[in-house]
Amino acid sequence: MPEFDSDFGFDESFKRDNRNLKDKIEECKEILDSGTIYGYIDKIEEVIQSCLENELNNEGLFLVNGLIEISPYNSEYWIRKGLFLNGLGRFEEAIDCYDKSLSLNPGDSEALVDRAISEENVGLFNNAKDSLLAALNTDPNNEDALYSLGILHQRNEAFEEAVRFFNKVIEFSPNYSEAYYELGYCYENLADNTNALISYDRFLEFDPYNPNGWYNRAIILSKMQNYEQALNSYDLAVSLKDDFPSAWFNRGNILTELGRFKDALESFKKAYELDKYDEETCFNIGNLYEELGDLNNAVKYYTEAIKINDEYYEAFLARGYCFDATGKFQLALKDFNKAITLTQDNAEAWYAKADLEYSLGRLKESVESYVRALKLSPKNYDVWYTLAETYLELGDWLNALAAFDECSKLKTDDAKSIYEKAKINFILSRTEEALACLKLAFKLDPSYQDEFENEYPEIKSSKLFKKLLGEN
């Protein structure tokens, strides 16, 4: 290792524009190893600061240890060491460094704020709060302490308290941009979308090239159903950060909401390109292909979703519908059964299975599945009506009548189910009940009178029927 003296030209090398930080760090290391540190302390401190700003924690830790060796009572050096250790996840050691700094400079608000961050990282929330309050006791207007108290409350989901601290930060330091960002997050969690939007807009005034700011702004606009504005914000987010899968994903959702399915498909595919392990993205691509009538590609992406998560029952259900639509009934039945196995409390899966069994002519099995669906969703009119029709085909008149009764209870103005009840009552020779149902059905929907006359021409001329209609 060469010896260094004033002829080494350290000052000149620092001024060269093409010198990168790594080179400067290596030069500092050589100076430390050479033992000629005293003439270069200011420059080493500059490099340490650059290490902090660029998160070069190992390199910065090495350099600051070198300064501590020659100046162990410099409280600032111990703070810097604590920051590097915190960045490396060595939080307990960082706390020891802050304690050392405070022993040298009691009440130092910077050391107290930084210690609080490490204390929070190891779950010592009360200690962190005490450190921050101590910093405020020394410096009541310390915006970093106020900001950290806001973060502490935010992470504990005490959003109203967090808002109070972030607003204090802005009161003392109106240009503290990070406080506006966190305010937006807190207001969002408090369902105060108006103030959340104002906060994110204010943050973006300070940092207009921040993709996360535009992303969060888009989420708020989406919640406010301002879809076009939300889309514009997502566009800005992905233009600033192309590798932003969640922004591409949410952008796809907005485009879907706007009915722009092909554009949405491209957006979801970009998200999938960036994150191959997100089953929900695959599922949404499958949904769009299904919406566009491309069932083969829909099946392909539902299958990809299942490969990623073999317990994704919605994907089994959706793929089953596609198989059903393309005549692959056994595959569809297999998927519906799998969906049911994965979630016993899903009425839609039982309903889909029942419909398929009905299509395959397995009427008794379909009845059992419809009944299972109704146990889970007893107020589902469509299932009751389909069950009633299935009972009709089986010739089970009483159960069909009971099912149509349930339809009538769910939709009191439903002429269709009341008309079917009339027909069954005629079959059961319950003429009075049948006529009462007919009269109500005709009142609710006069078109059923023509349908009845076409179906039962022999009854049309009967005296009872004419009496029903008020004819002489």
Buried (B, 14 or more C-beta within 10 A) or exposed (E): EEEBEEEBEBEEEBEEEEEEBEEBBEBBBBBBEBEBBEBBBEBBBBBBEBBBEEEBBEBBBBBBEBBBEEEEEBBBBBBBBBBBBBBBEBBEBBBBBBBBBBEBBEEBBBBBBBBBBBBBBEEBBEBBBBBBEBBBEEBEEBBBBBBBBBBBBBEEEBBEBBBBBBBBBBEEBEEBBBBBBBBBBBBBBBEBBEBBBBBBBBBBEBBEEBBBBBBBBBBBBBBBEBBEBBBBBBBBBBEBBEEBBBBBBBBBBBBBBBEBBEBBBBBBBBBBEBBEEBBBBBBBBBBBBBBEEBBEBBBBBBBBBBEBBEEBBBBBBBBBBBBBEBEBBEBBBBBBBBBBEBBEEBBBBBBBBBBBBBBBEBBEBBBBBBBBBBEBBEEBBEBBBBBBBBBBEBEBBEBBBBBBBBBBEBBEEBBBBBBBBBBBBBEEEBEEBBBBBBBBBBEBBEEBBEEBEEEBEEBBEEEEBEEBEEEE
